[in-house]
Amino acid sequence: MKTTDTTHAGVEGDGGHVIKTAAPGPGESTGQQTGGSVLNVFSHGVLVIWAIMVVLPLLWAVMTSFKTDRAIFSSPWALPDKLHFENWSRAWSEAHMSDYFLNTVLVVGGSLIGTLLFGSMAAYVLARFDFPGNRFIYFLFIGGMSFPVILALVPLFYVLQNMALLNTLHGLILVYIAYSLPFTVFFLTAFFRTLPTSVAEAAFMDGASHTRTFFQVMLPMAKPGLISVGIFNFLGQWNQYLLPTVLNTEPEKKVLSQGLVQLAVSQGYKGDWSGLFAGLVMAMLPVLAAYIIFQRQVVAGLTAGALK
């Protein structure tokens, strides 16, 4: 026996009985689709507004760096009549931006290598080996993330002074490494836990030592995580101002953040605003370039733990 109904869907069961199931109402699927589309439009609108708020000041700074001082104040929103590259050359040579840039590259490059090396070694041990005090050491690193660096400036100053590391680039490198290790260990410990243990066990069975297994097997597998945490550390160390200001006061040892502040103060009296904007763009370009080049690796490293 079969029956039909305009509002219910009939399914014939055992014995010829008909089981009626309620069909979705005419407005249910439409309402869900409408709600989802409204949410998508709202989220995309917020992202577009945020992108405009971020991108427009950057583009304006780049555009202003190619203007003359008169054009900056007479027509701040207009395009430059021509590209004044002499602003960049003046900021690079006369304002000593070249020296500050070189010091920053040396300090950030050395500290970034040290941070990734020591941080990955500590994170691998904490993630793969069980020993007394493992969790205690791990939480010590996490506690270092919540400790404001401004509270350690005075004792850190005297420690470096007693060790003859004050006003030196290698002393600043060591401070940057110590400052960045807590977040690096926290990030990479969670990442190493997501890596398969079967690969390391196979390396041990083939006779590889712990050191060889780490550097030749596990560390290459952790490349997405290393790139992600490296980008974050690069951004923080490149833009660091408080630590070098306190620990590095010699003019020839200053880094880029100190040079920009000095350029802003001195050019404020001289009125060389075009040179100031050129120096700002110089400091901004390496950070933008690093993120544009490694943006896919950053996303892959952040989502690797959730996908495994």
N, C-alpha and C positions, 0 to 999 in steps of 0.2 A: 504494500500500500504506500503510495507516494502522494504527498500533498505539496502545494505551493503556497507561499505567503509573500506578500509584498514587503513586509517589514522584517521577516525573519528568514534565515537560511536554513533549509531542512536537510538533514543528513540521515539516510536510512541506516538503521542499526540492525542487530540480530533479531530475527523473528518478524521482520517487516515493520517494526516500530520506527517511528520518525522522531529524531531528536532535534529540537529547534534551538538554534543558537542565535543570539542577538547580533545582528549586523551593526557595524559602526554607523553612528548617526551621520547625517549629511554634512554637519558642520564641524565634526571632531577633527578629521585629518586636515581640513582647511585651517582650522584654528591653530593646530600645532605648527603647520608650515608658516602661518602668518607670524606667530610668536617667535619662531626661529629666525625668520627673515628680519624682523624688527631688531632682535638681539644682534644679529650680524651687522646690520646697518649701523647700530649704535656703537658697537665695538670698533668697527672700521672707521667710523667718524672720529672716535676718540684717538685712535692711532694716527689718523691723518693730522688732527690738530696738534698732537704731540710732536709729530715729525716736522711740521711747519715751525713750531716753537723752537726746535733744536737746530734745524737746517738754516733757517733764515738768518739768525745771528752769525753763523759761521760764514755764510756766503757774503754777508755784509762786511765782515772783517776782512775777508779776502779781497773784496772789491775796493774797500777803503785803503788797503795797503798799496794799491797802484795809483792812488790819487795824490794830488798836491795838497799842502796844508790849506791853501785858500779854497780849493774845491771841497775839502772835507766839511768846512763850516758853511760855505755858500750853498752847496747842493749835496747834502749828506746822502740822499737816497738816489741820486742820479748815477748813471754809469760814468766811469772815468773817460775823459776825452781821448786819452791814449794811455798805454801801459807804461808807468814810470818805474822801470826796474832799478833806477838809481836809489829808490827808497830801500830796496832789499840790500843792495851793495853797501849802502851807508850804514845800515843797521848791522850788517855782517862784519864789517871792518872797523868802523869808527866806534861803534857801541860794544865791540869785543864779543859779539854773539858767537863768533867762530870758536873762541877759547871756551866759553861756557858750554857750547854744544859738544865740543870734544870731551870736556870733563864729564858731562852728563852721560855720553855714550860709554866712556870707560867705567864709570861708577855703576850705571844701570846694567851694562853688559856683564861685568864681573859679578855683581850681586844676583843677577837673574840666573846665571850659570850655577853659582853656589847654592842658591835657594832651591832650584830644581834638583840638583844633585843630592844635597843633604836631606831635603824634604822627601824625595822619593825613597831614599834608603830607609829613613825612619818610618815612613808610612808603610813600606813593604814589610818591615819587621813587625810592626804593630798589627798589621792586617793578617799576616800569614803564620805567625808563631805565637804559641801560648806559653807564657812564662810568668812567674810571680812578679807583680807590679806592672803588668801590661796595661791594664785599664787605668791604673793610677797615672802612668806616664802619658797615656792618651788624653786623660782629662786635664793634665797639666798643660798640654798644648792647647786644648780648647779654652782653658782659663786664660791663657795668654792672649786670646782673641778679644777678651772682654776687658783687658787691662789698658787703660788710656796711656798712650805714649808720652803725653805731656807730664804725667806723674813721675816718669823716669828720667826726665831731661837733666835735672841737677845731678843725681848720682851717676848718670851715664856720662856727663861732662867730666866729672872727676875721675871716673874709671879710665876713660880714654886719655886724660891728661897724665895719669900715673903710668899708663902703658906707652906713652909717647906716640899715641895715635891721633891726637887732636890736630885738626887742620891738615889732615892727610886724606888722600883719596882712598887708600886701602882701609883706613879706619872707618870711613863712611861706608865702604862696601860691607864690612863686617856688621855694622849697625843695621844696614838695610837687610842683610840676610837674617839676622836675629829678629828683626821686626816682621819679616814676611813668613818665617817658618811656621808659626801656629796655623794660619789659614791654609798654607800649602799642605801640611801634614793632615789636617782635618779633611781637606778635599781629596787628597790622594789615598788616604786610608779607606775611605768609602769606595773609591774607584778600584783599588786593588782587590777588595773583597768581591767585586763582581766578576773578576777574571777567573776563568776555569782553572781548577787545581790539577786537572789531568795532564795539562801541558808541562807544568813544573815537575810532576811526578815522573813523567816520561823522560824528562831531562835528567833527573836524579838516577833513574834506572840505567841510563846510558853512560853514567859515570861523571856527569857534570857536577861541579862544586856549587855551593850556594852563591858564591860571587859570580861565577859564569852563568848560572841560571838566571840570576837577577839582571845582569847587564845584557845578555844575549837573547834571553827568552822573554822575561816578564816586562822589562823596560820597553822594548819595542811594542809589545801589546798595549802598553799604557800610553802610547803616543797621543791619542785624543785627549786624555786627561791632562797630560803634561802641557799640551798646547793651550788648553783652556785655562789652567791655573797660571801658566806662563803669561798669558795675555793680561789677566787680572793683576798679577804682580808687576808687569811692565807698566800698566797704567798708573798704579799706585806709586811706584818708585820714580817714574818719569816726572810725575806732578808733585813729588814730595818737596815741601818747602820748610816745614818746621824743623826737622832734624838737621839738614845742612845749614840752616841759619844759626843754630845754636852750636853745632859741632865743627863748623867750617867757616871761619871768618876771614881767612886770607883772600885777597882779591884774585890772585892767580889760580886759586883752587875752587872758586865758586862754580856752582852748577847752573843749569839753565833757568830754574825757577828763581834763584837769587838774582841772576842777571836781568830777568824780565822785570822784577820789582825795582831794581836799580835803574833800569832803562825807563820805566814809567815815572819814577821820581825825577830823574835828571831831565828827561825830555819834557816833563811837565813844566819845568822852568824855562827850557830853551824853546818850547813851542814846536818841536819836531814830531808832530803827531803821526805823520806818514811813516816815519822810521819806527815809531812805537808799534803801529799796527803791523808793519812788516816783520818785526821781531816776534809779535804774538803769533802770526801765521807760521813762522819758522818753527816755533815750539809746538804748534798744533799739528803740523803735517805728519811727523813720524807716528804719532798716536793714531791718526786716521788711517794712514797707510797700513799699519800693523793690523788694525781691526778689519779693514777691507780685504787684506790678503788671507787672513786666518779666520774669517767669520764662519765658514762652514765647519772648520775643525772645532771652533768654540761651541757651536750648537751641538755637534756630535759628541763632544766631551761632556756637556751638561746633561744630555739625554741618554748617555750610554748606560748609566746605572738603572734607569727606568725601563730600558728596552731589554735588558738581559734577564 
